[in-house]
Amino acid sequence: MRAHPRRHAWRNRAATTAALLVAAAGLAAGQVGTAHAAVACDVAYSTNDWQGGFTANVTIKNLGDALDGWTLGFTFTGGQRLQQGWSATWAQAAGSDKVTAKNLEWNGKLATGASTSIGFNGSWTGSNPKPTDFTVNGVSCGGQPPVNQAPTVSLTSPASGSSHAAGEAVPLAATASDDGAVSKVEFYVDGALVGTDTTAPYTHSATGLAAGSHTATAKAYDNGTPVLSKESAAVPFTVTGTSTPSIVASAASVSVPEGGSKTVGFKLSRQPSGNVTVNLAKTGDADLTVAPSSLTFTASNWNTAQNATVSAAEDSDEANGTATIAAAATGHTGASVTATEEDNDGDTPPVGEHVDNPYEGATGYVNPQWSAKAAAEPGGDAVANISTGVWMDRIAAIEGAGSAMGLRDHLDEALKQDAANGSKPLTIQIVIYNLPNRDCSALASNGELLIAQDGLNRYKTEYIDPIAAIMKDPKYAALRIVTVIEIDSLPNLVTNLNVAKCQEAKDSGAYVNGVRYALDKLHAITNVYTYIDAAHHGWIGWDTNFGPSAELFATTVAGTAKGFESVDGFITNTANYSALKEPHFTINTTVNGQTIRQSKWVDWNFYVDELSFAQAFRQELIRRGFKSTIGMLIDTSRNGWGGTARPAAPSTSTVMDTFVNDSRVDRRIHAGNWCNQSGAGLGERPQANPAPGLDAYVWIKPPGESDGSSKFIPNDEGKGFDRMCDPTYEGNERNGHNKSGALADAPISGQWFSAQFQELLKNAYPPVQ
């Protein structure tokens, strides 16, 4: 069987400001320990501060002889206390201001000119001055701090040219960063100060604006001496003349495939003083229905869209029926949505037409080899006919290795299933996964190609070119071929450059050039759809990873032959376990007056689940230049988290960590755990258009295929052993030194793991019927 590895779940949060605040360089040399190395070093230190706490990032650069082991030292001068750290063994003795950080096994060797990044969380009272007395192996890294730089700031809301009703609060939002710390962000409308925020995310609601044209700007201030500031570009918007609150629909019209459904979101334009009931009524074609019949909005959820499902029943006519969904509420201007049934009894889209959403109105390809394994498990026949991804994780997989089907075999089988499917099109999902230095910070999912061994050229000529040649065979033109592009690739270039293979991938351009080549070759085929992997909320949900990841995607795709036209969308949570929705809390929930972001589980992330992250990341990608028609996919194959451990209601505890741990449906020991997770369940079944901005929920990782082996198992696939797949492992700095949560007796990645399949089936949410 083709093996495909797991999703490497959590990376260093890199929660630091964009530039370096303190840089110290020294040319001192000396004898240290038994290494007899001439030590010269450069240390860069930056922080992201909030009231009473901070996250620090420290980059150590070796300017002297190669080091085999290092210890960083420095002294706090403001009474700060070390709380927890990562990528090193951190220590601060009680009553002492001196801090040390000793290398871990994997980052102890530093060649001349090499760097490594480490970090920690700390607390402060009064002020948080930066240390200046850095040493490495006892040798001072002296020097002068760089000249203070002005912060950067960008206004992200309102959207340029947007319209807002009079009396409606206009949402203002900005992102800002600095080489030190941002002290505050001011918001201006037409040059007049309307609000100030001192904590990211920086927001303000502007009220009482007169009807007419306006401009908004944001101005960020740093914490330097003297204080420097920077103003954003002006964003125009309009306030309309009406002061009556209204119901806002996510779309004015919706097309619903016969036998299928679509969702439409509704919210209010203005915060109400009490509960508002929005009644939904349908007139028109009897085959079109809407549910539920009413939605209730409160003073706290008025601006969060609630979805109504519009369904079209199967019928025997060939007419595209229409209906009007009217949304009405007392004291509010109503909204209406025109629903059109997409009849499937007459003509189908032209063969090979490139549609906006390849999942809409289509059935999914069922991999017969996975289906047979699933059906052989007790109760597995209930899900054995669900569409799953087909992984091309090595060159041999194209032709088929051993008894495994190759790419042509799968496409030929897809033609047979399409022929038996009536007039509906068929969508088959192929994972493109073989970049050189693949998944550069992992072990269980490393690949066969290396950059240093002509890997990029082999990737192009021996891997992408043959795949493209097969896919463009005219006999497959009626299939909708969805390609998932390179799991765990580009985000590594944002968060894991302290790993040598990741730094090599960045310096050589192999990841960027490889992804561009794949897009150019595959999207040129009319019936092929390209979705780039976009990690998950527990990887790039922090603000310092979120924007840089979107920017890297934008610059990568802009360099393709067709630019932003070469991408249909992005996929999150591939082969991972992050919950689709946390029903009992949101990122805005507070406990005992504290934001939920302060909990150990959320850890200052801006997102608590995949749906909120995917929808927000889509908007950020569009803001960076991607088409407004891009759609998101979420892999829900293993993030159901059902069973008896699933909380039925929010905790009543007023202790932050207790509340979160007792309320969260994601039952992993730590959000950094990714391998064969105990307690996990099958998630939402694949479906098209499940939520605004989402093309589909999909099962890309076939349930029952292992993430990695519980112990080292010799193999001819180049698969290593990662301790995060060992249930006895005590963890590392990336998962807070917690148990791995992995199931025992697992085979190497991609091989069938019956115990995992049974676990997923038992804990499925929604439950398997």
LUMDRENTI-39316 format. One line per 5 residues: number of its first residue (from 1); their letters; for each residue z, y, x of C-alpha. Coordinates in pm, whole numbers. Last residue first. Example, Ala and Ser with C-alpha at 12.3 -4.5 7.8 and 13.67 -1.06 7.14 Angstrom:
2
2) sa) 714/-106/1367 | 780/-450/1230
end
This chain:
769
769) qvppy) 1200/575/-2564 | 1262/695/-2210 | 1539/954/-2214 | 1442/1321/-2164 | 1591/1293/-1913
764) ankll) 1566/957/-1736 | 1888/816/-1588 | 1817/446/-1643 | 1447/475/-1554 | 1517/666/-1234
759) eqfqa) 1782/417/-1122 | 1554/122/-1204 | 1273/279/-999 | 1510/341/-708 | 1634/-18/-711
754) sfwqg) 1276/-149/-716 | 1169/38/-403 | 793/-1/-354 | 666/130/-22 | 574/495/20
749) sipad) 837/582/276 | 988/287/458 | 1205/44/258 | 1541/140/99 | 1845/-85/135
744) alags) 2099/173/14 | 2042/468/-217 | 2076/814/-67 | 2352/1063/-150 | 2330/1202/204
739) knhgn) 2704/1258/243 | 2795/1619/312 | 2784/1806/641 | 2676/2129/467 | 2331/1991/389
734) renge) 2143/2166/666 | 2440/2158/904 | 2436/1780/908 | 2528/1484/690 | 2795/1212/703
729) ytpdc) 2538/931/700 | 2654/610/530 | 2385/631/258 | 2110/641/526 | 1798/826/404
724) mrdfg) 1927/1155/552 | 1949/962/881 | 1572/988/914 | 1387/686/1053 | 1028/733/1162
719) kgedn) 701/641/995 | 407/603/1237 | 224/372/996 | 240/52/1206 | 600/-24/1112
714) pifks) 937/-110/1269 | 1222/-47/1021 | 1499/195/1122 | 1767/213/857 | 1785/341/500
709) sgdse) 1405/374/496 | 1221/675/358 | 1122/849/36 | 1057/517/-140 | 797/466/-413
704) gppki) 960/384/-745 | 846/695/-928 | 496/800/-817 | 533/1146/-655 | 275/1367/-824
699) wvyad) 414/1329/-1175 | 298/1649/-1344 | 428/1933/-1561 | 127/2145/-1635 | -66/2471/-1607
694) lgpap) 254/2675/-1605 | 238/3054/-1636 | 417/3052/-1971 | 565/2709/-2043 | 448/2351/-2110
689) naqpr) 75/2426/-2076 | -33/2066/-2015 | 204/1769/-2022 | 336/1512/-1777 | 663/1354/-1892
684) eglga) 973/1562/-1825 | 1197/1405/-1564 | 1268/1050/-1449 | 1624/1021/-1330 | 1840/1079/-1024
679) gsqnc) 2187/926/-997 | 2153/819/-633 | 1887/1015/-450 | 1614/831/-263 | 1601/1101/9
674) wngah) 1623/1475/-60 | 1974/1608/-11 | 1985/1982/66 | 2102/2069/-286 | 2428/1891/-206
669) irrdv) 2608/1597/-367 | 2314/1568/-604 | 2401/1589/-973 | 2144/1846/-1085 | 2276/1893/-1438
664) rsdnv) 2508/2173/-1325 | 2814/2256/-1534 | 3102/2075/-1357 | 2984/2176/-1011 | 2916/2534/-1120
659) ftdmv) 3248/2588/-1297 | 3447/2418/-1020 | 3276/2632/-758 | 3356/2957/-942 | 3709/2884/-1066
654) tstsp) 3733/3011/-1425 | 3683/2660/-1561 | 3543/2615/-1912 | 3250/2411/-1788 | 2918/2454/-1966
649) aapra) 2811/2183/-2211 | 2670/1829/-2217 | 2709/1767/-1846 | 2482/1484/-1718 | 2696/1214/-1556
644) tggwg) 2638/965/-1840 | 2266/942/-1777 | 2020/1223/-1727 | 1915/1400/-1410 | 1546/1450/-1501
639) nrstd) 1425/1561/-1158 | 1230/1255/-1045 | 868/1280/-1166 | 894/1644/-1270 | 647/1782/-1016
634) ilmgi) 592/2142/-1126 | 242/2290/-1150 | 168/2661/-1151 | -139/2841/-1280 | -362/3105/-1129
629) tskfg) -533/3326/-1386 | -391/3655/-1254 | -591/3596/-938 | -400/3613/-609 | -353/3951/-441
624) rrile) 9/3978/-329 | 127/4082/-674 | -35/3767/-809 | 168/3563/-560 | 488/3742/-663
619) qrfaq) 416/3672/-1029 | 362/3303/-952 | 686/3298/-753 | 876/3421/-1057 | 735/3151/-1285
614) afsle) 790/2878/-1026 | 1148/2992/-954 | 1252/3011/-1320 | 1106/2665/-1381 | 1247/2510/-1063
609) dvyfn) 1617/2578/-1112 | 1905/2798/-991 | 1712/3089/-845 | 1810/3395/-638 | 1987/3189/-372
604) wdvwk) 2323/3326/-258 | 2464/2978/-188 | 2375/2829/-531 | 2596/2523/-467 | 2863/2700/-262
599) sqrit) 2911/2957/-539 | 2853/3325/-460 | 2525/3333/-653 | 2726/3270/-969 | 2819/3635/-972
594) qgnvt) 3192/3709/-977 | 3389/3863/-1265 | 3587/3549/-1343 | 3263/3354/-1353 | 2933/3540/-1389
589) tnitf) 2599/3409/-1508 | 2296/3612/-1396 | 2137/3330/-1193 | 2147/3118/-1507 | 2405/2876/-1645
584) hpekl) 2441/2579/-1880 | 2080/2471/-1928 | 1984/2434/-1561 | 1611/2380/-1598 | 1357/2176/-1400
579) asyna) 1628/2031/-1178 | 1543/2006/-808 | 1475/1642/-710 | 1175/1655/-477 | 847/1465/-453
574) tntif) 658/1793/-506 | 907/2052/-627 | 646/2328/-660 | 269/2334/-710 | 30/2625/-669
569) gdvse) -285/2747/-842 | -661/2741/-872 | -730/2854/-515 | -1069/2930/-353 | -1126/3248/-557
564) fgkat) -854/3418/-351 | -1087/3433/-53 | -1420/3258/-105 | -1489/3175/261 | -1119/3138/338
559) gavtt) -919/3405/522 | -765/3551/208 | -610/3208/149 | -402/3221/466 | -308/3587/430
554) aflea) -193/3530/72 | -2/3208/142 | 175/3376/433 | 263/3674/211 | 405/3448/-58
549) spgfn) 617/3271/204 | 735/3603/351 | 839/3725/3 | 1048/3422/-94 | 1201/3334/245
544) tdwgi) 1414/3648/297 | 1476/3674/-76 | 1623/3324/-96 | 1431/3086/-324 | 1223/2949/-37
539) wghha) 1379/2607/15 | 1607/2534/-278 | 1356/2695/-512 | 1077/2458/-417 | 796/2415/-161
534) adiyt) 475/2600/-254 | 213/2323/-218 | -137/2457/-269 | -331/2362/-582 | -709/2315/-552
529) yvnti) -936/2200/-834 | -1252/1992/-781 | -1522/1987/-1052 | -1742/2251/-888 | -1719/2124/-529
524) ahlkd) -1686/2435/-309 | -1312/2414/-378 | -1293/2107/-154 | -1461/2217/166 | -1339/2576/186
519) layrv) -990/2483/68 | -956/2204/325 | -1077/2431/604 | -833/2704/505 | -547/2454/499
514) gnvya) -638/2330/847 | -676/2682/985 | -334/2786/859 | -161/2467/971 | -335/2452/1309
509) gsdka) -291/2819/1399 | -198/2714/1754 | 114/2933/1767 | 223/2839/1414 | 179/2463/1442
504) eqcka) 335/2474/1790 | 636/2659/1649 | 663/2389/1384 | 645/2111/1645 | 912/2284/1854
499) vnlnt) 1162/2329/1571 | 1321/2677/1580 | 1015/2789/1384 | 1160/2629/1074 | 1176/2888/796
494) vlnpl) 846/3072/760 | 603/2840/937 | 767/2546/761 | 662/2707/432 | 296/2643/532
489) sdiei) 318/2264/553 | 555/2069/333 | 288/1909/110 | -68/1971/219 | -299/2065/-68
484) vtvir) -263/1899/-406 | -619/1822/-519 | -709/1802/-888 | -1033/1617/-963 | -1162/1680/-1314
479) laayk) -1411/1400/-1362 | -1758/1457/-1505 | -1911/1519/-1160 | -1801/1181/-1023 | -2152/1030/-1023
474) pdkmi) -2277/1339/-841 | -2090/1243/-519 | -1903/1562/-432 | -1569/1383/-412 | -1690/1129/-156
469) aaipd) -1829/1387/87 | -1519/1603/46 | -1291/1313/143 | -1513/1226/442 | -1508/1589/567
464) iyetk) -1133/1635/516 | -1020/1334/721 | -1228/1238/1023 | -1405/1570/1087 | -1148/1830/984
459) yrnlg) -826/1647/1061 | -979/1513/1383 | -1052/1869/1494 | -698/1976/1410 | -540/1677/1585
454) dqail) -711/1715/1922 | -414/1538/2084 | -181/1837/2127 | -203/1914/1756 | -84/1565/1669
449) legns) -225/1342/1396 | -62/1027/1251 | 196/1185/1024 | 568/1263/1014 | 722/1186/676
444) alasc) 1040/1000/770 | 1110/1238/1058 | 1094/1598/937 | 1064/1948/1084 | 689/1934/1145
439) drnpl) 589/1807/802 | 256/1710/958 | 210/1785/1328 | -165/1758/1255 | -230/1798/882
434) nyivi) -256/1473/685 | -165/1524/320 | -432/1593/60 | -277/1455/-261 | -534/1346/-522
429) qitlp) -474/1397/-896 | -723/1257/-1150 | -802/1446/-1470 | -1006/1285/-1748 | -1219/1467/-2005
424) ksgna) -1181/1389/-2374 | -1488/1265/-2560 | -1380/902/-2591 | -1136/775/-2334 | -1293/441/-2251
419) adqkl) -1561/604/-2037 | -1294/817/-1867 | -1092/508/-1780 | -1399/349/-1623 | -1484/671/-1435
414) aedlh) -1123/688/-1310 | -1161/334/-1173 | -1461/455/-972 | -1258/753/-851 | -972/526/-748
409) drlgm) -1195/283/-560 | -1381/572/-399 | -1050/706/-263 | -934/371/-129 | -737/103/-314
404) asgag) -453/-63/-126 | -487/-434/-40 | -499/-368/333 | -575/-1/396 | -813/179/165
399) eiaai) -1125/367/271 | -964/708/246 | -618/564/314 | -721/483/672 | -733/855/756
394) rdmwv) -372/905/659 | -166/1037/366 | -431/1030/94 | -180/1008/-190 | -283/931/-549
389) gtsin) -67/1126/-791 | 70/980/-1114 | -60/949/-1471 | 169/769/-1714 | 66/423/-1836
384) avadg) 357/239/-1672 | 615/458/-1847 | 744/229/-2125 | 615/-76/-1935 | 899/-21/-1690
379) gpeaa) 1165/-165/-1919 | 1245/-440/-1669 | 1014/-381/-1369 | 672/-552/-1368 | 524/-262/-1565
374) akasw) 609/-19/-1282 | 444/-239/-1019 | 131/-284/-1231 | 111/89/-1305 | 131/177/-935
369) qpnvy) -169/-44/-862 | -357/62/-1175 | -327/436/-1095 | -341/593/-1440 | -573/894/-1453
364) gtage) -458/1166/-1691 | -597/1269/-2028 | -757/1607/-2080 | -728/1885/-2339 | -577/2122/-2084
359) ypndv) -505/1954/-1752 | -792/2116/-1559 | -672/2467/-1656 | -925/2748/-1611 | -1232/2526/-1635
354) hegvp) -1485/2445/-1365 | -1776/2281/-1547 | -1879/1949/-1391 | -2024/1805/-1709 | -2054/2073/-1976
349) ptdgd) -1742/2114/-2190 | -1722/1867/-2477 | -1929/1888/-2797 | -1800/1750/-3126 | -1493/1556/-3228
344) ndeet) -1257/1720/-2983 | -1196/2041/-3177 | -1019/2316/-2987 | -798/2459/-3262 | -765/2835/-3249
339) atvsa) -430/3017/-3278 | -425/3393/-3333 | -89/3542/-3242 | 82/3816/-3437 | 360/4057/-3352
334) gthgt) 597/4249/-3573 | 736/4599/-3537 | 1112/4563/-3562 | 1374/4678/-3812 | 1407/4335/-3973
329) aaaai) 1220/4069/-3781 | 866/3932/-3802 | 646/3700/-3593 | 314/3608/-3759 | 123/3306/-3632
324) tatgn) -234/3332/-3753 | -451/3023/-3796 | -791/2905/-3682 | -992/2584/-3721 | -1250/2480/-3463
319) aedsd) -1466/2262/-3685 | -1591/1914/-3597 | -1404/1733/-3874 | -1210/1407/-3838 | -864/1547/-3770
314) eaasv) -603/1524/-3495 | -319/1770/-3548 | -303/2099/-3360 | 38/2216/-3237 | 181/2562/-3165
309) tanqa) 516/2539/-2988 | 744/2844/-2990 | 898/2957/-2665 | 1180/3202/-2611 | 1108/3487/-2371
304) tnwns) 1407/3648/-2203 | 1442/4022/-2275 | 1666/3981/-2581 | 1895/3729/-2407 | 2214/3936/-2365
299) atftl) 2213/4160/-2673 | 2112/3859/-2879 | 1788/3697/-2990 | 1751/3419/-3247 | 1423/3239/-3299
294) sspav) 1281/3113/-3630 | 1038/2857/-3771 | 1061/2629/-3470 | 788/2521/-3451 | 431/2622/-3535
289) tldad) 158/2426/-3712 | -221/2404/-3697 | -387/2129/-3900 | -341/2334/-4220 | -583/2602/-4097
284) gtkal) -464/2949/-4199 | -124/3114/-4234 | 175/3052/-4013 | 519/3210/-4026 | 765/3271/-3744
279) nvtvn) 1090/3449/-3827 | 1262/3651/-3555 | 1637/3670/-3609 | 1811/3960/-3432 | 2174/3939/-3326
274) gspqr) 2355/4266/-3265 | 2310/4602/-3092 | 1956/4512/-2989 | 1812/4550/-2637 | 1455/4671/-2660
269) slkfg) 1107/4522/-2646 | 1213/4190/-2793 | 1099/3845/-2683 | 841/3581/-2781 | 671/3312/-2572
264) vtksg) 379/3102/-2691 | 357/2732/-2615 | 52/2512/-2655 | 2/2176/-2826 | -217/1869/-2835
259) gepvs) -402/1643/-3080 | -684/1894/-3105 | -656/2122/-2805 | -481/2452/-2883 | -642/2783/-2790
254) vsaas) -403/3079/-2789 | -438/3441/-2888 | -242/3764/-2849 | -36/3619/-2565 | 323/3644/-2439
249) avisp) 433/3796/-2770 | 654/4107/-2786 | 855/4187/-3098 | 902/4559/-3143 | 1157/4835/-3129
244) tstgt) 1055/5152/-3317 | 1034/5455/-3091 | 659/5492/-3097 | 491/5745/-2871 | 400/5529/-2575
239) vtfpv) 559/5553/-2230 | 304/5508/-1953 | 316/5377/-1598 | 207/5491/-1251 | 354/5338/-932
234) aasek) 428/5569/-638 | 430/5418/-288 | 775/5346/-154 | 1009/5589/15 | 1176/5525/352
229) slvpt) 1520/5620/481 | 1707/5657/810 | 2080/5720/846 | 2176/5872/1180 | 2350/5652/1262
224) gndya) 2233/5334/1095 | 2322/5183/759 | 1968/5195/615 | 1840/5387/313 | 1569/5275/71
219) katat) 1373/5500/-166 | 1200/5367/-477 | 919/5533/-671 | 812/5560/-1036 | 533/5765/-1189
214) hsgaa) 502/5883/-1549 | 241/5937/-1822 | 347/6023/-2176 | 630/5968/-2423 | 966/6086/-2297
209) lgtas) 1197/5861/-2096 | 1542/5799/-2246 | 1615/5490/-2041 | 1539/5371/-1688 | 1681/5027/-1619
204) htypa) 1774/4976/-1253 | 1716/4703/-996 | 1766/4613/-629 | 1797/4237/-586 | 1980/4303/-364
199) ttdtg) 2296/4514/-371 | 2348/4889/-336 | 2164/5007/-647 | 2096/5368/-742 | 1957/5528/-1059
194) vlagd) 1748/5800/-1223 | 1670/6036/-933 | 1395/6278/-1038 | 1058/6272/-862 | 861/6172/-1172
189) vyfev) 1090/5872/-1210 | 1305/5795/-903 | 1502/5487/-803 | 1743/5489/-510 | 1803/5187/-288
184) ksvag) 2128/5150/-95 | 2287/5051/235 | 2002/4834/361 | 2119/4648/670 | 2021/4644/1034
179) ddsat) 1654/4596/1117 | 1590/4675/752 | 1472/4522/428 | 1388/4639/75 | 1253/4484/-245
174) aalpv) 1235/4698/-557 | 1293/4682/-931 | 1269/4927/-1220 | 1275/4797/-1578 | 1176/5058/-1840
169) aegaa) 1435/5054/-2119 | 1260/5101/-2453 | 1323/5420/-2647 | 956/5507/-2629 | 748/5192/-2596
164) hssgs) 638/5083/-2252 | 287/5056/-2103 | 197/4916/-1762 | -54/5092/-1536 | 103/4959/-1216
159) apstl) 364/4700/-1301 | 713/4839/-1341 | 849/4684/-1125 | 790/4559/-770 | 851/4885/-582
154) svtpa) 831/4822/-207 | 1073/4927/64 | 1086/4909/442 | 1382/5039/638 | 1356/5298/915
149) qnvpp) 1400/5170/1269 | 1701/5214/1499 | 1608/5221/1867 | 1679/4893/2039 | 2023/4790/2163
144) qggcs) 2078/4824/2538 | 2124/4543/2785 | 2354/4264/2893 | 2319/3889/2828 | 2631/3798/3019
139) vgnvt) 2661/3457/3179 | 2932/3224/3045 | 2694/2951/2935 | 2513/3214/2728 | 2699/3541/2681
134) fdtpk) 2681/3815/2418 | 2903/4122/2453 | 2743/4350/2190 | 2891/4234/1857 | 2772/4415/1545
129) pnsgt) 3011/4629/1342 | 3105/4502/993 | 3329/4759/828 | 3646/4788/619 | 3697/4419/552
124) wsgnf) 3473/4142/676 | 3373/3783/600 | 3127/3548/770 | 2831/3320/709 | 2655/3169/1008
119) gists) 2326/3143/1191 | 2115/2976/1458 | 1768/3048/1593 | 1620/2892/1905 | 1395/3044/2167
114) agtal) 1179/2920/2455 | 1074/3143/2747 | 1194/2894/3008 | 1254/2567/2827 | 1551/2534/2596
109) kgnwe) 1700/2187/2546 | 2006/2186/2323 | 1819/2213/1991 | 1824/1851/1861 | 2163/1747/1990
104) lnkat) 2344/2050/1855 | 2407/2358/2065 | 2748/2518/2100 | 2845/2838/1916 | 3148/3036/2027
99) vkdsg) 3336/3323/1864 | 3610/3542/2012 | 3809/3763/1773 | 4117/3542/1796 | 4407/3499/1554
94) aaqaw) 4298/3149/1457 | 4029/3024/1695 | 3667/3091/1611 | 3425/2798/1635 | 3063/2715/1556
89) taswg) 2882/2390/1634 | 2517/2492/1610 | 2218/2486/1368 | 2441/2609/1084 | 2757/2812/1033
84) qqlrq) 3062/2845/814 | 3337/3102/765 | 3365/3313/1081 | 3607/3600/1042 | 3550/3970/1102
79) ggtft) 3830/4181/1253 | 3596/4468/1334 | 3520/4408/1703 | 3394/4049/1684 | 3346/3896/2028
74) fgltw) 3056/3690/2163 | 2980/3348/2310 | 2678/3117/2304 | 2704/2771/2454 | 2399/2595/2595
69) gdlad) 2271/2247/2674 | 1983/2132/2893 | 1855/2473/2993 | 1524/2549/3166 | 1561/2822/3426
64) glnki) 1589/3182/3312 | 1462/3392/3020 | 1600/3164/2748 | 1583/3332/2407 | 1874/3300/2165
59) tvnat) 1817/3416/1809 | 2123/3488/1595 | 2112/3525/1217 | 2418/3658/1039 | 2508/3625/670
54) fggqw) 2763/3871/539 | 3078/3912/335 | 3328/4160/194 | 3077/4361/-10 | 2733/4240/89
49) dntsy) 2565/4231/428 | 2248/4067/564 | 2295/4055/937 | 2102/4068/1263 | 2162/3945/1617
44) avdca) 1910/3906/1899 | 2018/3748/2227 | 1813/3756/2548 | 1904/3536/2838 | 1906/3473/3207
39) vaaha) 2076/3167/3351 | 1982/3023/3688 | 2046/2654/3632 | 2290/2441/3834 | 2337/2220/3527
34) tgvqg) 2674/2093/3640 | 2878/2365/3480 | 2714/2706/3519 | 2594/2844/3854 | 2473/3198/3820
29) aalga) 2193/3439/3750 | 2197/3772/3568 | 1871/3909/3436 | 1995/4030/3101 | 1852/4122/2764
24) aavll) 2043/4229/2453 | 1885/4280/2116 | 2086/4413/1820 | 1933/4481/1483 | 1640/4244/1468
19) aatta) 1382/4282/1195 | 1331/4128/851 | 1693/4100/750 | 1843/3757/751 | 1879/3462/517
14) arnrw) 1677/3218/725 | 1763/2961/456 | 1722/2676/699 | 1525/2411/515 | 1595/2199/214
9) ahrrp) 1411/1918/41 | 1176/1750/282 | 954/1599/7 | 923/1233/70 | 665/1025/238
4) harm) 338/868/134 | 258/514/219 | -66/355/117 | 0/0/0
end
